[in-house]
Amino acid sequence: MERQQKLRTKKQQQEPRKKRSGANVLNRRAGGVSLPGVEDKELVGELSKMKAITPYMVASRYDVRLSVAKNLLNSLQGRGLIQLMAVNSNLKLYQFTG
């Protein structure tokens, strides 16, 4: 135990810990992933080819986080491009309306 304690104290003396400044923490992006805009014709064209649209399908196809895909589908639903067809506790199923 003495040996381990000596090693710890020696390590702490050699490497002073760096403190994070508030500016560095605030400058980080909180998930800097985004999809093309809702007005993007290519995105709407791809979604129109799908018979059923789920957040997982969008996230896996465009390689984004699931939360980003959910936000995209909610904005498309708000614009009237897709319609919510079925809701489960684990899944939302959408259909393209045009």
Contacts in CASP RR format, 6 or more apart in sequence:
PFRMAT RR
TARGET T0000
AUTHOR 0000-0000-0000
METHOD contacts of the structure
MODEL  1
MERQQKLRTKKQQQEPRKKRSGANVLNRRAGGVSLPGVEDKELVGELSKM
KAITPYMVASRYDVRLSVAKNLLNSLQGRGLIQLMAVNSNLKLYQFTG
31 65 0 8 1.000
33 64 0 8 1.000
33 65 0 8 1.000
33 68 0 8 1.000
34 64 0 8 1.000
34 68 0 8 1.000
35 43 0 8 1.000
35 62 0 8 1.000
35 64 0 8 1.000
35 68 0 8 1.000
35 69 0 8 1.000
35 72 0 8 1.000
36 42 0 8 1.000
36 43 0 8 1.000
37 43 0 8 1.000
38 44 0 8 1.000
38 72 0 8 1.000
38 75 0 8 1.000
38 76 0 8 1.000
38 79 0 8 1.000
38 81 0 8 1.000
44 81 0 8 1.000
46 61 0 8 1.000
47 53 0 8 1.000
47 58 0 8 1.000
47 76 0 8 1.000
47 81 0 8 1.000
47 82 0 8 1.000
47 96 0 8 1.000
48 96 0 8 1.000
48 98 0 8 1.000
50 57 0 8 1.000
50 96 0 8 1.000
51 95 0 8 1.000
52 85 0 8 1.000
52 93 0 8 1.000
52 94 0 8 1.000
52 95 0 8 1.000
53 73 0 8 1.000
53 82 0 8 1.000
53 93 0 8 1.000
53 94 0 8 1.000
53 95 0 8 1.000
53 96 0 8 1.000
54 91 0 8 1.000
54 92 0 8 1.000
54 93 0 8 1.000
54 94 0 8 1.000
55 66 0 8 1.000
55 69 0 8 1.000
55 70 0 8 1.000
55 73 0 8 1.000
55 92 0 8 1.000
56 66 0 8 1.000
56 69 0 8 1.000
58 64 0 8 1.000
58 69 0 8 1.000
58 72 0 8 1.000
58 73 0 8 1.000
59 65 0 8 1.000
59 66 0 8 1.000
59 68 0 8 1.000
59 69 0 8 1.000
62 69 0 8 1.000
70 92 0 8 1.000
73 82 0 8 1.000
73 92 0 8 1.000
73 94 0 8 1.000
76 82 0 8 1.000
76 94 0 8 1.000
77 83 0 8 1.000
77 84 0 8 1.000
77 94 0 8 1.000
80 97 0 8 1.000
80 98 0 8 1.000
81 96 0 8 1.000
81 97 0 8 1.000
81 98 0 8 1.000
82 94 0 8 1.000
82 95 0 8 1.000
82 96 0 8 1.000
82 97 0 8 1.000
83 94 0 8 1.000
83 95 0 8 1.000
83 97 0 8 1.000
84 92 0 8 1.000
84 93 0 8 1.000
84 94 0 8 1.000
85 93 0 8 1.000
85 94 0 8 1.000
85 95 0 8 1.000
86 92 0 8 1.000
86 93 0 8 1.000
87 93 0 8 1.000
END
